[in-house]
Amino acid sequence: MSIEEIVKRINYFRNKAKLSAKDLSLQIGKNYNYINRLEYLDFNLSSTVLFDIIKALGITTEEFFATDYINYSTKKELCDAIIDAVKSVPKDKLSNLIDKIQKYNS
């Protein structure tokens, strides 16, 4: 992943979290204009700082690096809801449910 794409994602999640560049910079223990400079591609960042940023943004590395990161949380919530619903399906009905899902995908 290019530095430009990483910065784009940082900016997206920072705005989603309603954090200013200054606030995010200070949360990760950096100079107040660190994130601003990063977003203008003034320098590269280390993986350690990237993980600090991800943590400060309140997201997982999985979410940050997801191919469809913009829709990740919605899809994850849906998947979690489906898994919870399937857990309550009696074992003798699971194969029927799987058949219906497979037919729906065809």
Sequence and secondary structure as in RCSB ss.txt:
>XXXX:A:sequence
MSIEEIVKRINYFRNKAKLSAKDLSLQIGKNYNYINRLEYLDFNLSSTVLFDIIKALGITTEEFFATDYINYSTK
KELCDAIIDAVKSVPKDKLSNLIDKIQKYNS
>XXXX:A:secstr
  HHHHHHHHHHHHHHTT  HHHHHHHTT  TTHHHHHHTTSS   HHHHHHHHHHTT  HHHHH TTTTTHHHH
HHHHHHHHHHHHTS HHHHHHHHHHHHHHH 
